[in-house]
Amino acid sequence: MPRTEHQESETLEFKRQWTDRALEDLAAFANTRGGTLLVGIREDGEIVGARVEDREIQRIANLIAAHLGITPSIRVLEMEGRPVLEIRVEPANGLVSYGGRYLRRVGTTNRDFAPDELARHLLERSGRTWDGLPSEWTLEEVDPEAHRHFARLARSRLPHMDPEHPEQTLQNLGLLSKGRLTNAGVLLFGKRPQRLFPQAQVRIGIFRGTQILDSHDFQGTLWEQLDGAMERFRQVLKVRFDIRVEEPSLEGLQRKEVWEYPLEALREALINALIHRDYTIPADIQIKIHEDRLEIWNAGELPPPLKPGDLRGPHSSVLRNPLIAQTFHYAGLIERWGTGTTRIIELCRQQGLPEPEFQNRQGGFLVTFAKDPYTPERLRALGLNERQIRAVRYVKEHSSITNQEYQDLGKVSKRTASRDLDELVQRGIFERRGETGKGTYYVLKGSQRGQRGHNGVTKGPKKQGESHHD
């Protein structure tokens, strides 16, 4: 028997013959990305043909209109000499129900929407956003200090704002609807917003492997969550002081704080998490501080059409919570739409750190800051062999490596060692130092190490005052 080359997918379904079960598939297609139902093809792809007389086509069209309220495109195809009925539906403007159920297409199956998913999709299809929905709170729940704090931040962009009269401010920002605070208004200006949204908070944990050493929750308004989390970073992250002499005078001494991760980059990533998180998902913002990395996760994947790779260059801004984003903009905490991630990348580059990773992860969005650009995983991804990876680890521990040390470490010939070391230089991982010949040694690119002494110990300047907060 003839078979089709196509396979069932998220947008394609086969039916041997029409039954009312096909209405479920069409409803799921309409609630997802649209799709095509081919009647006259068995599930295994065998083409058996279908009834395609005008009366049958009209009957099916009437059933679809009556049960789903949508108008499909129906036409007859000829496949391997047999008639097949093609029924195509586009994504619906609103959600389509069938038999009291709301279905969506996942792979080749139809699944019911979970309650929180249904709420999000109803909002999306209606053109409304969660942060613009009216809450049950009135102006009595506004925290005057939160409003005054915003007034101080927004002074340059909203110079005529009255710090003592929040009603006019909230009205102008679209945070008040018929006397009730919108959800954005609650999070930005409410008294203890967690009474209404318990998981609208930031949690910071310190980890050693899988062991949790410490955990703190930061609640209050979004301003308080931001300030509390940043203060926690200053308490637990290491900092060193870079002292440079700009000119030969006491005033010429410049002391610069250099944190494990650029605080401005962490602040930018946290602001993004507060603004873009999906507040319909019952999960707090989670920040995990590991020995070798720092992760910031918020509920809600990047909204389409954005993909994680898009964030590394200029990109459009798709706002999940436009009222929150607008208020942060007036407060001077974000400058232009769509530039936050490129700024984060640049701040990490300036400090010699790896570019942060952006990922959709477990129904949310994850930003990972790493301390070490030369982890084995990253080096393997660059295509280095295991000898070269061992050599990088050796240099991290001993400051430098010679050709002879490389030969001993990898048990290879001088020729192989030279080739491997040259490749590490060409890739920008090692720098060649010293005199040509036996005086040559290799250090990590950008290393501040001094010259190598006769006893094989690297000599260099003493470190400037280095300290850290416990």
C-alpha positions in Angstrom: 0.0 0.0 0.0 1.2 3.6 -0.7 2.6 5.6 2.2 3.2 9.3 2.7 6.7 10.5 3.4 5.4 12.9 6.0 5.1 12.1 9.7 2.7 13.3 12.4 4.0 16.4 14.3 3.0 19.4 16.4 1.3 20.8 13.3 0.3 17.6 11.4 -2.2 14.8 12.3 -3.4 11.8 10.3 -6.9 10.3 10.5 -8.0 7.1 8.7 -11.5 8.6 8.5 -13.4 11.5 10.0 -14.7 11.0 13.5 -15.7 13.7 16.1 -12.4 12.9 17.9 -10.8 15.0 15.1 -12.4 18.1 16.7 -9.9 17.7 19.6 -7.0 17.9 17.2 -8.3 20.9 15.4 -9.0 22.7 18.8 -5.4 21.9 20.0 -4.0 23.2 16.7 -6.0 26.4 17.0 -4.7 27.0 20.5 -1.1 26.4 19.6 0.5 27.2 16.2 -2.2 26.1 13.9 -2.0 22.9 11.9 -3.3 20.5 9.3 -5.5 17.4 9.6 -5.2 14.8 6.8 -8.2 12.5 6.6 -7.6 9.3 4.6 -4.2 8.4 6.0 -3.6 5.9 8.7 -1.5 6.7 11.8 1.4 4.7 10.3 1.4 6.9 7.1 -0.5 4.4 4.9 -2.7 6.3 2.4 -6.2 4.7 2.3 -8.3 7.5 0.9 -11.3 9.4 2.2 -14.9 10.3 1.3 -14.6 13.6 -0.4 -18.1 14.3 -1.9 -19.5 17.8 -1.4 -22.1 16.7 1.1 -19.5 15.1 3.4 -17.2 18.2 3.2 -20.1 20.5 4.1 -21.1 18.2 7.0 -17.5 18.4 8.4 -17.3 22.2 8.0 -20.7 22.6 9.8 -19.5 20.4 12.7 -16.3 22.4 13.1 -18.1 25.7 13.1 -20.8 24.5 15.5 -18.4 22.9 18.1 -15.3 25.1 17.8 -16.6 28.4 16.4 -13.8 28.6 13.8 -13.7 28.4 10.0 -11.2 26.0 8.6 -9.7 25.7 5.1 -10.8 22.4 3.5 -9.7 21.0 0.2 -9.2 17.7 -1.6 -5.7 16.4 -2.4 -4.7 13.5 -4.5 -2.0 11.4 -2.9 -0.7 8.3 -4.7 -3.9 8.2 -6.7 -6.2 8.3 -3.7 -8.3 11.3 -2.4 -7.3 12.8 0.9 -9.1 15.5 2.7 -6.9 18.4 4.0 -8.4 20.4 6.9 -6.2 23.4 7.9 -6.7 25.7 10.8 -4.8 28.9 11.8 -3.9 29.9 15.3 -7.0 31.4 16.9 -7.2 34.9 18.3 -8.9 33.6 21.4 -8.7 30.2 23.0 -10.9 27.5 21.5 -12.6 25.0 23.8 -14.1 21.6 22.9 -16.4 19.8 25.2 -15.5 22.2 28.0 -11.8 21.5 27.7 -8.9 23.7 26.5 -6.3 21.7 24.7 -2.9 22.5 23.3 -0.6 20.6 21.0 2.6 19.1 22.4 4.5 17.0 19.9 2.0 14.6 18.4 -0.4 14.6 21.4 -3.1 16.9 22.7 -2.9 18.0 26.3 -5.1 20.0 28.7 -3.8 23.4 29.7 -2.7 23.6 33.3 -4.6 26.3 35.2 -1.7 28.8 35.3 -1.0 28.1 31.6 -4.6 28.7 30.8 -4.6 32.1 32.6 -1.4 33.2 30.7 -2.8 32.2 27.3 -6.1 33.9 28.0 -4.2 37.1 28.8 -2.0 36.8 25.8 -4.9 36.2 23.4 -6.9 39.1 24.9 -4.0 41.5 24.4 -3.8 42.2 28.1 -0.8 41.7 30.5 -0.8 40.3 34.0 0.8 43.4 35.5 -2.1 45.6 34.1 -4.9 43.6 35.7 -6.7 45.3 38.6 -6.0 43.8 42.0 -8.3 43.9 45.0 -6.2 46.5 46.8 -7.1 50.2 46.9 -5.0 53.4 47.5 -5.1 52.6 51.3 -2.5 49.9 50.6 0.0 52.2 49.0 3.3 52.6 51.0 4.1 56.3 51.1 7.8 55.6 51.6 7.9 53.4 48.5 6.4 56.3 46.5 8.8 58.8 47.9 11.7 56.5 47.1 10.5 56.3 43.5 10.1 60.1 43.4 13.8 60.5 44.3 14.8 58.0 41.6 12.6 59.5 39.0 13.4 63.2 39.7 15.3 63.8 36.4 12.7 62.1 34.2 9.5 63.2 36.1 10.5 66.5 37.5 7.0 67.7 38.3 6.0 64.6 40.3 4.7 65.3 43.8 6.3 62.9 46.3 3.5 63.3 48.8 0.6 62.6 46.5 0.8 59.0 45.1 -2.6 58.9 43.5 -1.7 61.2 40.7 1.5 59.4 40.0 -0.2 56.0 39.9 -2.8 57.3 37.6 -0.2 58.8 35.2 1.7 55.5 35.2 -1.3 53.4 34.5 -1.0 51.7 37.9 -4.5 52.6 39.1 -7.7 51.2 37.6 -11.1 52.5 38.9 -9.7 53.1 42.3 -7.8 49.8 42.5 -4.1 49.2 42.2 -3.1 47.1 39.2 -0.9 44.1 40.0 2.1 46.2 38.9 1.0 48.9 41.4 0.9 46.3 44.2 4.4 45.1 43.5 5.9 48.5 43.1 4.1 50.6 45.8 2.1 48.2 48.0 2.6 47.6 51.7 4.1 44.1 51.9 3.0 42.9 48.4 3.7 39.3 49.5 0.4 39.4 51.4 -1.2 39.2 47.9 1.6 37.6 45.9 3.5 35.3 48.4 6.2 34.2 45.9 7.0 37.6 44.5 10.3 37.6 46.2 14.1 37.0 45.7 15.9 34.1 47.3 19.7 34.0 47.5 21.5 30.8 48.5 25.1 30.0 48.9 26.1 26.5 47.8 29.0 24.2 48.1 28.3 21.4 45.6 24.7 20.4 46.4 25.0 21.5 50.0 23.2 24.7 51.0 25.4 26.8 53.3 23.1 29.8 53.6 19.8 31.1 52.3 18.1 34.5 52.5 14.7 35.7 51.2 14.2 39.4 50.2 10.6 40.6 50.2 8.8 44.0 50.1 8.3 46.1 47.0 10.4 45.4 43.9 12.6 48.4 44.9 13.2 46.7 48.3 13.9 43.4 46.8 16.5 44.9 44.4 18.2 46.9 47.2 18.2 43.9 49.6 19.7 41.5 47.1 22.4 44.0 46.0 23.4 44.5 49.7 23.6 40.8 50.1 26.0 40.5 47.1 28.2 43.1 48.9 28.2 41.0 52.0 29.0 37.6 50.5 31.1 38.2 47.3 34.8 38.8 47.4 36.3 42.1 46.5 39.9 43.2 45.9 41.2 46.8 45.6 43.1 47.8 42.6 45.3 50.8 43.5 46.7 52.7 40.6 48.9 55.8 40.6 47.5 58.3 38.1 50.0 61.1 39.0 52.8 61.5 41.6 50.7 63.0 44.4 48.5 61.7 47.2 45.4 62.8 45.2 46.6 60.8 42.3 46.1 57.5 44.1 43.0 55.9 42.7 41.5 52.9 44.5 39.0 50.8 42.5 36.9 48.0 43.9 37.0 44.8 41.8 34.3 42.3 42.8 34.2 38.6 41.8 31.5 39.5 39.4 30.8 43.1 38.2 28.1 44.4 40.6 26.6 46.5 37.8 26.2 43.3 35.6 24.5 41.5 38.5 22.2 44.5 39.1 21.3 44.6 35.5 20.5 40.9 35.4 18.4 41.1 38.6 16.5 44.1 37.3 15.7 42.0 34.1 14.5 39.2 36.3 12.2 41.4 38.3 10.8 43.1 35.2 10.5 40.1 32.9 9.5 37.2 35.2 6.2 35.5 34.8 4.3 36.3 38.0 1.6 33.8 37.2 4.0 31.0 37.9 4.3 30.4 41.7 8.1 30.5 42.0 10.4 33.1 43.4 13.5 34.5 41.7 16.3 32.2 42.7 20.0 33.2 42.9 22.5 30.5 43.5 26.1 31.4 44.5 28.4 28.5 43.8 32.2 28.4 44.2 32.8 28.8 40.5 29.6 30.5 39.2 26.6 32.6 40.1 23.1 31.9 38.6 20.0 34.1 38.4 16.8 32.3 37.5 13.3 33.7 37.0 10.1 32.0 36.1 9.0 32.4 32.5 11.0 31.5 29.4 11.9 34.2 26.9 8.7 35.3 25.2 8.7 34.5 21.4 10.1 35.4 19.0 13.2 36.0 21.2 15.7 33.2 21.6 18.7 33.1 24.1 21.2 33.6 21.3 19.5 36.9 20.2 20.5 38.5 23.5 24.1 38.6 22.5 23.5 41.4 20.0 21.0 44.2 19.3 17.5 42.8 19.7 13.9 43.9 20.0 12.4 44.1 23.5 9.4 41.9 24.2 7.9 43.1 27.4 6.0 40.6 29.5 5.2 43.3 32.2 5.2 46.6 30.3 3.9 48.7 33.3 6.7 47.4 35.6 9.3 48.0 32.8 8.0 51.5 32.2 8.2 52.4 35.9 11.7 51.1 36.2 12.6 53.2 33.1 11.3 56.4 34.7 13.3 55.5 37.8 16.4 55.5 35.7 17.1 51.8 36.4 16.9 50.8 32.7 18.0 53.1 29.9 16.8 51.7 26.6 14.8 48.6 25.7 16.8 45.6 24.6 20.3 46.8 25.7 20.5 45.2 29.2 22.0 41.9 28.1 24.7 43.4 25.8 25.7 45.7 28.7 26.0 42.7 31.0 28.2 40.9 28.4 30.5 44.0 28.0 30.9 44.5 31.8 32.0 40.9 32.1 34.5 41.3 29.2 36.0 44.4 30.7 36.8 42.5 33.9 38.3 39.5 32.0 35.5 37.2 32.9 33.8 34.7 30.5 30.7 36.0 28.7 27.6 35.0 30.8 25.3 32.2 29.4 21.6 32.8 28.7 19.3 29.8 28.7 15.7 28.9 28.8 15.7 26.4 31.7 12.9 24.5 33.5 10.1 26.8 32.5 12.2 29.9 33.2 15.2 32.0 32.2 18.7 31.5 33.5 21.7 33.8 33.5 25.0 32.2 34.5 28.0 34.2 35.5 31.3 32.2 35.6 34.6 33.2 37.2 36.9 31.0 35.2 37.0 31.1 31.4 39.2 28.0 31.4 37.1 25.3 32.8 37.6 21.8 31.2 34.1 22.0 29.8 34.7 25.3 28.1 38.1 24.2 26.8 36.7 21.0 25.3 34.0 23.1 23.6 36.8 25.0 21.9 38.2 21.7 20.6 41.3 21.4 22.7 42.7 18.0 23.4 43.2 16.5 26.8 46.9 17.3 26.9 46.2 21.0 26.3 43.5 21.0 29.0 45.9 19.5 31.5 48.5 22.2 30.5 46.0 25.0 31.1 45.2 23.5 34.6 48.9 23.3 35.2 49.5 26.9 34.4 46.5 28.0 36.6 48.3 26.2 39.5 51.9 27.0 38.7 51.6 30.4 36.9 53.5 29.2 33.7 54.7 26.2 31.7 57.8 25.6 29.5 58.0 23.3 26.5 60.0 20.7 28.6 57.3 20.8 31.3 54.6 20.3 28.7 56.6 17.3 27.3 56.8 15.7 30.8 53.2 16.5 31.6 51.8 15.0 28.4 54.5 12.4 27.8 54.9 13.7 24.2 57.8 14.7 21.9 59.2 18.2 21.7 57.6 18.6 18.3 54.1 17.7 19.5 54.5 20.0 22.6 55.5 22.9 20.3 52.6 22.3 18.1 50.1 22.1 21.0 51.6 25.2 22.6 51.5 27.2 19.4 47.8 26.3 19.0 47.1 27.5 22.5 48.8 30.8 21.7 46.9 31.2 18.4 43.6 30.6 20.2 44.4 33.4 22.6 44.6 31.2 25.7 48.4 31.3 26.2 51.0 34.1 25.7 54.6 33.3 24.9 57.1 35.1 27.3 60.8 35.2 27.8 63.8 34.9 25.5 63.8 32.7 22.4 64.9 29.1 23.1 65.3 27.7 26.6 64.2 31.0 28.2 60.7 30.7 26.6 57.7 30.0 28.8 54.0 30.3 28.5 51.4 32.1 30.7 47.6 32.6 30.5 46.7 35.4 28.1 46.5 38.7 30.0 48.4 37.4 33.0 50.2 40.0 35.1 52.9 37.6 36.2 56.5 38.8 36.1 59.6 37.1 34.7 60.4 33.5 35.4 63.4 33.0 37.8 66.3 30.5 37.6 64.6 28.2 40.1 61.4 28.0 38.0 59.4 30.2 40.3 57.6 33.1 38.7 58.6 36.5 40.1 56.1 39.3 40.1 54.8 42.4 42.0 53.1 41.8 45.3 49.4 42.0 45.1 47.7 45.2 46.2 45.6 45.1 49.4 43.2 42.2 48.9 40.2 41.6 51.1 36.8 40.0 51.1 33.6 40.2 53.0 32.6 37.0 54.8 
